[in-house]
Amino acid sequence: MLFDEIDELANDRSISPELRAPALTHLLAALLLRLTAQARTRPDAPSGSEPWLAFRELLESEHARHHDVAWYAERLGWSPRTLARATKTATGRTPKELIDERVVLEARRLLAHTDLSVARVGEAIGFDDASNFGAWFRLRAGQTPAAFRSAAR
């Protein structure tokens, strides 16, 4: 998967930093395109699943502020179970997986392309505490935010 390629490239010291940074930028762009393509309804899914389409749109606008499936379901007027069925049918993944993927992608983008501190990146994507953000990011990305940033540069 692209996450593995990004991690491998970020940690490959045989590539000069001048080449590594643009290559990581392109891989992150490719990851965003891949996630966008995966976010589209699967061919075997019922077309126009209203809960799925509404969730996808709301997730794109609110991922930095809300990471809880129940919040999205309530906001959309559906139960978490209805939302889970719709996303599973449309994408093969759970709403929480989709939320986490989108938040990790945004965190990686901010870490790679801004000079915001790790704490500020965490705040920008909805974490009140830098240590909570660091632990969350490490669990999902396989490395600390600082290590990702260092490798991306």
VEXNU-55685 format. One line per 5 residues: their letters; for each residue x, y, z of N, C-alpha, C, O. Coordinates in Angstrom, 3 decimals. Layout:
VEXNU-55685
A) X Y Z X Y Z X Y Z X Y Z  ... $
end
This chain:
VEXNU-55685
MLFDE) 0.846 -1.184 0.000 0.000 0.000 0.000 0.885 1.239 0.000 2.065 1.169 0.345  0.315 2.360 -0.385 1.082 3.596 -0.471 1.640 4.038 0.876 2.705 4.654 0.924  0.941 3.735 1.977 1.473 4.089 3.294 2.848 3.455 3.481 3.772 4.096 3.983  2.978 2.209 3.080 4.258 1.513 3.217 5.323 2.136 2.321 6.473 2.291 2.732  4.943 2.491 1.104 5.892 3.136 0.198 6.341 4.489 0.741 7.518 4.838 0.645 $
IDELA) 5.410 5.251 1.307 5.751 6.541 1.895 6.715 6.344 3.051 7.720 7.047 3.155  6.414 5.395 3.915 7.281 5.109 5.056 8.659 4.673 4.592 9.670 5.129 5.126  8.705 3.792 3.602 9.985 3.307 3.085 10.809 4.449 2.499 12.004 4.563 2.774  10.176 5.285 1.702 10.879 6.413 1.097 11.324 7.411 2.153 12.433 7.939 2.077  10.479 7.675 3.129 10.814 8.635 4.178 12.023 8.187 4.988 12.773 9.023 5.493 $
NDRSI) 12.221 6.884 5.116 13.328 6.364 5.916 14.528 5.917 5.098 15.503 5.423 5.664  14.481 6.078 3.789 15.574 5.654 2.909 16.660 6.726 2.870 16.522 7.730 2.172  17.721 6.515 3.607 18.813 7.494 3.698 19.737 7.461 2.485 20.644 8.286 2.375  19.514 6.516 1.577 20.348 6.471 0.374 19.881 7.506 -0.658 20.580 7.773 -1.636  18.697 8.085 -0.433 18.171 9.121 -1.319 18.417 10.468 -0.657 18.125 10.652 0.525 $
SPELR) 18.948 11.394 -1.416 19.270 12.710 -0.852 17.989 13.432 -0.439 16.935 13.232 -1.041  18.086 14.272 0.592 16.902 15.020 1.048 16.282 15.877 -0.061 15.070 16.088 -0.084  17.118 16.366 -0.974 16.602 17.198 -2.073 15.677 16.394 -2.984 14.739 16.948 -3.558  15.932 15.111 -3.119 15.080 14.254 -3.946 13.958 13.608 -3.135 12.863 13.371 -3.646  14.250 13.328 -1.865 13.275 12.642 -1.020 12.021 13.484 -0.800 10.910 12.960 -0.883 $
APALT) 12.179 14.774 -0.521 11.025 15.630 -0.235 10.058 15.711 -1.424 8.857 15.520 -1.232  10.541 15.987 -2.652 9.590 16.013 -3.777 8.957 14.644 -4.037 7.786 14.559 -4.408  9.729 13.583 -3.844 9.177 12.244 -4.058 8.068 11.960 -3.045 7.034 11.395 -3.402  8.276 12.346 -1.787 7.242 12.169 -0.765 6.004 13.003 -1.096 4.875 12.557 -0.890  6.218 14.197 -1.603 5.095 15.041 -1.995 4.250 14.337 -3.047 3.022 14.338 -2.968 $
HLLAA) 4.906 13.743 -4.025 4.181 13.046 -5.079 3.476 11.793 -4.557 2.353 11.495 -4.964  4.132 11.064 -3.658 3.479 9.888 -3.087 2.264 10.278 -2.248 1.240 9.596 -2.284  2.376 11.372 -1.493 1.222 11.831 -0.713 0.086 12.244 -1.639 -1.081 11.987 -1.341  0.414 12.880 -2.753 -0.625 13.237 -3.730 -1.264 11.975 -4.306 -2.479 11.914 -4.493  -0.436 10.974 -4.584 -0.968 9.712 -5.108 -1.876 9.048 -4.073 -2.909 8.477 -4.422 $
LLLRL) -1.487 9.125 -2.808 -2.320 8.548 -1.747 -3.666 9.261 -1.682 -4.705 8.616 -1.543  -3.652 10.569 -1.781 -4.901 11.317 -1.767 -5.790 10.916 -2.941 -6.998 10.747 -2.774  -5.203 10.764 -4.121 -5.975 10.325 -5.282 -6.536 8.922 -5.074 -7.677 8.639 -5.439  -5.727 8.053 -4.486 -6.182 6.678 -4.243 -7.332 6.645 -3.242 -8.317 5.932 -3.433  -7.193 7.431 -2.167 -8.267 7.480 -1.177 -9.532 8.071 -1.774 -10.637 7.630 -1.456 $
TAQAR) -9.379 9.056 -2.627 -10.533 9.640 -3.301 -11.214 8.592 -4.180 -12.439 8.474 -4.188  -10.410 7.840 -4.911 -10.972 6.794 -5.775 -11.655 5.720 -4.936 -12.723 5.234 -5.308  -11.054 5.347 -3.812 -11.652 4.328 -2.952 -12.922 4.841 -2.296 -13.816 4.063 -1.964  -12.999 6.146 -2.112 -14.168 6.722 -1.472 -15.386 6.695 -2.385 -16.518 6.845 -1.925  -15.156 6.507 -3.650 -16.279 6.406 -4.584 -17.011 5.081 -4.321 -16.430 4.137 -3.785 $
TRPDA) -18.228 5.030 -4.686 -19.032 3.833 -4.470 -18.476 2.665 -5.277 -18.143 2.814 -6.453  -18.380 1.513 -4.641 -17.918 0.306 -5.327 -18.913 -0.074 -6.407 -20.101 0.228 -6.285  -18.439 -0.745 -7.485 -19.341 -1.128 -8.578 -20.488 -2.027 -8.143 -21.574 -1.963 -8.720  -20.263 -2.872 -7.125 -21.313 -3.800 -6.710 -22.249 -3.196 -5.660 -23.172 -3.865 -5.195  -22.017 -1.940 -5.289 -22.861 -1.299 -4.284 -24.060 -0.641 -4.951 -23.990 -0.238 -6.112 $
PSGSE) -25.158 -0.534 -4.215 -26.299 0.181 -4.772 -25.885 1.620 -5.079 -25.256 2.278 -4.250  -26.236 2.099 -6.254 -25.796 3.444 -6.620 -26.530 4.483 -5.792 -27.710 4.333 -5.474  -25.802 5.543 -5.451 -26.417 6.670 -4.759 -26.858 6.389 -3.345 -27.855 6.956 -2.898  -26.157 5.534 -2.619 -26.501 5.282 -1.231 -26.499 6.614 -0.477 -25.443 7.194 -0.225  -27.674 7.082 -0.130 -27.798 8.402 0.492 -26.958 8.543 1.760 -26.249 9.541 1.893 $
PWLAF) -27.001 7.599 2.693 -26.149 7.755 3.882 -24.665 7.808 3.534 -23.926 8.609 4.107  -24.223 6.975 2.610 -22.803 6.970 2.246 -22.394 8.289 1.606 -21.382 8.874 1.993  -23.152 8.755 0.648 -22.799 9.995 -0.051 -22.818 11.190 0.895 -21.950 12.060 0.819  -23.789 11.233 1.769 -23.861 12.325 2.740 -22.691 12.252 3.717 -22.107 13.277 4.069  -22.351 11.049 4.150 -21.216 10.878 5.062 -19.917 11.316 4.394 -19.117 12.031 4.998 $
RELLE) -19.711 10.901 3.180 -18.480 11.252 2.457 -18.323 12.769 2.377 -17.237 13.300 2.609  -19.390 13.447 2.055 -19.339 14.911 1.948 -19.083 15.557 3.309 -18.258 16.463 3.423  -19.786 15.092 4.332 -19.613 15.652 5.670 -18.216 15.356 6.211 -17.610 16.213 6.855  -17.705 14.169 5.963 -16.364 13.807 6.419 -15.324 14.753 5.826 -14.409 15.183 6.527  -15.455 15.073 4.568 -14.474 15.944 3.927 -14.454 17.331 4.570 -13.396 17.952 4.680 $
SEHAR) -15.613 17.811 4.991 -15.645 19.151 5.578 -15.381 19.170 7.084 -14.981 20.205 7.616  -15.595 18.054 7.783 -15.517 18.057 9.249 -14.424 17.178 9.850 -14.313 17.105 11.074  -13.616 16.509 9.031 -12.643 15.548 9.571 -11.666 16.166 10.563 -11.162 15.467 11.442  -11.392 17.448 10.442 -10.438 18.069 11.360 -11.050 18.376 12.720 -10.329 18.640 13.682  -12.357 18.343 12.803 -13.017 18.673 14.061 -13.704 17.496 14.736 -13.870 17.483 15.956 $
HHDVA) -14.100 16.519 13.951 -14.884 15.421 14.521 -14.337 14.071 14.052 -14.188 13.828 12.854  -14.040 13.201 15.022 -13.460 11.888 14.727 -14.363 10.752 15.186 -13.950 9.592 15.183  -15.576 11.070 15.576 -16.476 10.098 16.184 -17.612 9.735 15.226 -18.321 10.612 14.734  -17.777 8.451 14.969 -18.823 7.974 14.065 -20.202 8.434 14.538 -21.036 8.832 13.724  -20.441 8.381 15.834 -21.751 8.768 16.367 -22.082 10.223 16.030 -23.240 10.542 15.763 $
WYAER) -21.079 11.111 16.038 -21.319 12.515 15.698 -21.810 12.626 14.254 -22.783 13.327 13.978  -21.132 11.930 13.334 -21.526 11.975 11.925 -22.931 11.404 11.737 -23.750 11.982 11.022  -23.201 10.283 12.370 -24.521 9.658 12.238 -25.607 10.587 12.762 -26.639 10.769 12.117  -25.375 11.172 13.929 -26.369 12.079 14.510 -26.582 13.297 13.615 -27.715 13.711 13.372  -25.502 13.851 13.140 -25.587 15.040 12.274 -26.377 14.742 10.996 -27.097 15.600 10.486 $
LGWSP) -26.232 13.524 10.491 -26.910 13.138 9.258 -28.319 12.596 9.491 -29.079 12.399 8.544  -28.663 12.354 10.766 -29.998 11.857 11.071 -30.142 10.353 10.913 -31.254 9.848 10.758  -29.035 9.638 10.951 -29.066 8.185 10.861 -28.442 7.586 12.102 -27.727 8.268 12.836  -28.706 6.330 12.333 -28.057 5.651 13.451 -26.630 5.297 13.036 -26.348 5.183 11.843  -25.734 5.123 13.996 -24.379 4.684 13.653 -24.394 3.364 12.872 -23.559 3.142 11.996 $
RTLAR) -25.345 2.501 13.199 -25.434 1.216 12.501 -25.811 1.397 11.024 -25.248 0.730 10.156  -26.753 2.289 10.743 -27.130 2.571 9.355 -25.948 3.131 8.593 -25.683 2.733 7.459  -25.243 4.052 9.215 -24.062 4.640 8.582 -22.990 3.584 8.346 -22.348 3.575 7.296  -22.793 2.697 9.312 -21.802 1.626 9.163 -22.167 0.687 8.012 -21.305 0.308 7.219  -23.435 0.316 7.924 -23.861 -0.549 6.824 -23.653 0.127 5.472 -23.195 -0.505 4.520 $
ATKTA) -23.990 1.408 5.393 -23.867 2.138 4.127 -22.412 2.252 3.690 -22.096 2.042 2.519  -21.529 2.583 4.623 -20.113 2.724 4.242 -19.489 1.374 3.942 -18.662 1.261 3.037  -19.869 0.357 4.683 -19.344 -0.988 4.432 -19.782 -1.484 3.052 -18.992 -2.084 2.324  -21.038 -1.230 2.701 -21.552 -1.622 1.391 -20.848 -0.854 0.277 -20.488 -1.428 -0.750  -20.656 0.441 0.486 -20.087 1.293 -0.559 -18.580 1.137 -0.707 -18.057 1.213 -1.819 $
TGRTP) -17.871 0.918 0.409 -16.398 0.943 0.348 -15.730 -0.321 0.862 -14.551 -0.553 0.594  -16.475 -1.142 1.600 -15.872 -2.317 2.214 -15.172 -1.996 3.520 -14.523 -2.864 4.104  -15.296 -0.752 3.989 -14.626 -0.343 5.217 -15.621 0.329 6.152 -16.704 0.742 5.735  -15.240 0.432 7.420 -16.117 1.034 8.422 -15.980 2.558 8.391 -14.992 3.090 7.885  -16.983 3.254 8.936 -16.869 4.713 9.010 -15.637 5.151 9.810 -14.979 6.125 9.445 $
KELID) -15.323 4.444 10.889 -14.162 4.822 11.707 -12.871 4.677 10.912 -11.987 5.527 11.014  -12.749 3.619 10.129 -11.558 3.457 9.285 -11.432 4.624 8.314 -10.338 5.149 8.110  -12.535 5.026 7.721 -12.513 6.138 6.773 -12.172 7.454 7.457 -11.415 8.261 6.916  -12.725 7.671 8.636 -12.414 8.888 9.394 -10.929 8.923 9.720 -10.259 9.927 9.478  -10.412 7.823 10.272 -8.997 7.783 10.650 -8.085 7.965 9.444 -7.085 8.677 9.533 $
ERVVL) -8.410 7.338 8.324 -7.591 7.495 7.117 -7.546 8.946 6.673 -6.494 9.453 6.284  -8.693 9.611 6.731 -8.731 11.011 6.282 -7.957 11.904 7.234 -7.260 12.816 6.788  -8.061 11.664 8.533 -7.352 12.476 9.519 -5.841 12.233 9.425 -5.061 13.182 9.509  -5.422 10.982 9.253 -3.997 10.686 9.089 -3.454 11.376 7.842 -2.361 11.942 7.866  -4.207 11.328 6.774 -3.771 11.982 5.543 -3.573 13.481 5.768 -2.577 14.049 5.320 $
EARRL) -4.499 14.109 6.446 -4.371 15.545 6.723 -3.187 15.822 7.638 -2.461 16.795 7.436  -2.987 14.977 8.641 -1.841 15.148 9.534 -0.528 15.018 8.757 0.386 15.822 8.941  -0.437 14.028 7.909 0.770 13.858 7.097 1.003 15.071 6.196 2.132 15.539 6.047  -0.073 15.569 5.602 0.053 16.737 4.732 0.597 17.932 5.511 1.517 18.610 5.053  0.027 18.187 6.687 0.479 19.315 7.495 1.904 19.125 7.990 2.684 20.077 8.009 $
LAHTD) 2.249 17.916 8.389 3.608 17.659 8.866 4.646 17.810 7.754 5.744 18.316 7.986  4.298 17.374 6.564 5.247 17.413 5.451 5.352 18.789 4.805 6.409 19.150 4.287  4.274 19.554 4.829 4.251 20.775 4.025 4.105 22.073 4.798 3.972 23.134 4.189  4.125 22.019 6.120 4.056 23.254 6.904 5.142 23.226 7.968 5.762 22.192 8.219  5.357 24.367 8.583 6.306 24.459 9.690 5.586 24.489 11.038 6.183 24.838 12.056 $
LSVAR) 4.302 24.123 11.042 3.567 24.061 12.302 4.222 23.059 13.230 4.703 22.016 12.789  4.242 23.376 14.515 4.773 22.411 15.482 3.863 21.177 15.485 2.723 21.229 15.023  4.386 20.083 16.008 3.590 18.857 16.099 2.334 19.117 16.927 1.255 18.627 16.594  2.472 19.878 17.992 1.315 20.201 18.833 0.271 20.985 18.035 -0.925 20.718 18.153  0.713 21.945 17.226 -0.209 22.742 16.405 -0.871 21.891 15.315 -2.042 22.094 14.994 $
VGEAI) -0.129 20.950 14.754 -0.729 20.040 13.777 -1.832 19.244 14.453 -2.924 19.090 13.907  -1.540 18.740 15.648 -2.555 18.008 16.404 -3.787 18.857 16.661 -4.913 18.387 16.500  -3.580 20.107 17.061 -4.708 21.016 17.285 -5.498 21.241 16.000 -6.728 21.281 16.017  -4.781 21.389 14.882 -5.436 21.666 13.601 -6.344 20.536 13.150 -7.296 20.757 12.401  -6.052 19.329 13.604 -6.885 18.190 13.203 -7.753 17.669 14.349 -8.274 16.555 14.297 $
GFDDA) -7.895 18.503 15.385 -8.898 18.200 16.399 -8.437 17.547 17.682 -9.265 17.016 18.421  -7.147 17.564 17.977 -6.655 16.980 19.226 -6.342 18.097 20.217 -5.683 19.077 19.871  -6.820 17.941 21.453 -6.573 18.943 22.488 -5.186 18.813 23.094 -4.637 19.783 23.616  -4.624 17.623 23.026 -3.365 17.340 23.701 -2.359 16.757 22.717 -2.670 15.814 21.989  -1.152 17.319 22.696 -0.118 16.867 21.762 0.261 15.407 22.008 0.542 14.677 21.057 $
SNFGA) 0.272 14.974 23.262 0.649 13.581 23.523 -0.417 12.618 23.018 -0.095 11.536 22.528  -1.691 13.006 23.134 -2.755 12.160 22.579 -2.627 12.074 21.060 -2.776 10.999 20.478  -2.348 13.219 20.419 -2.154 13.216 18.969 -0.971 12.329 18.599 -1.065 11.529 17.669  0.133 12.463 19.314 1.323 11.665 19.013 1.060 10.175 19.125 1.472 9.405 18.257  0.383 9.763 20.178 0.069 8.341 20.362 -0.893 7.860 19.289 -0.722 6.763 18.757 $
WFRLR) -1.909 8.666 18.958 -2.883 8.313 17.931 -2.195 8.178 16.575 -2.427 7.214 15.846  -1.353 9.145 16.245 -0.658 9.129 14.960 0.278 7.927 14.864 0.322 7.251 13.837  1.017 7.666 15.925 1.957 6.549 15.913 1.235 5.213 15.714 1.714 4.346 14.983  0.106 5.058 16.354 -0.670 3.823 16.228 -1.141 3.611 14.796 -1.151 2.480 14.310  -1.525 4.672 14.122 -2.081 4.557 12.779 -1.049 4.696 11.662 -1.216 4.116 10.589 $
AGQTP) 0.009 5.455 11.904 1.008 5.695 10.859 2.289 4.887 11.063 3.131 4.820 10.167  2.437 4.280 12.225 3.606 3.445 12.466 4.864 4.197 12.864 5.931 3.596 12.988  4.753 5.501 13.066 5.892 6.291 13.531 5.355 7.564 14.169 4.197 7.932 13.977  6.211 8.223 14.925 5.771 9.448 15.584 5.619 10.567 14.557 6.201 10.500 13.474  4.843 11.586 14.890 4.732 12.717 13.971 6.089 13.357 13.672 6.369 13.718 12.529 $
AAFRS) 6.925 13.496 14.694 8.249 14.097 14.488 9.108 13.234 13.564 9.820 13.762 12.711  9.046 11.931 13.727 9.815 11.035 12.856 9.300 11.102 11.422 10.087 11.085 10.475  7.970 11.179 11.261 7.425 11.321 9.915 7.902 12.617 9.280 8.341 12.622 8.130  7.819 13.717 10.024 8.249 15.020 9.499 9.721 14.993 9.131 10.111 15.457 8.060  10.517 14.459 10.003 11.948 14.395 9.741 12.249 13.615 8.471 13.067 14.031 7.651 $
AAR) 11.585 12.493 8.323 11.799 11.659 7.131 11.251 12.325 5.882 11.804 12.155 4.796  10.177 13.078 6.022 9.560 13.727 4.862 10.395 14.892 4.347 10.238 15.324 3.206  11.271 15.388 5.185 12.096 16.524 4.780 13.433 16.022 4.411 14.304 16.805 4.034 $
end
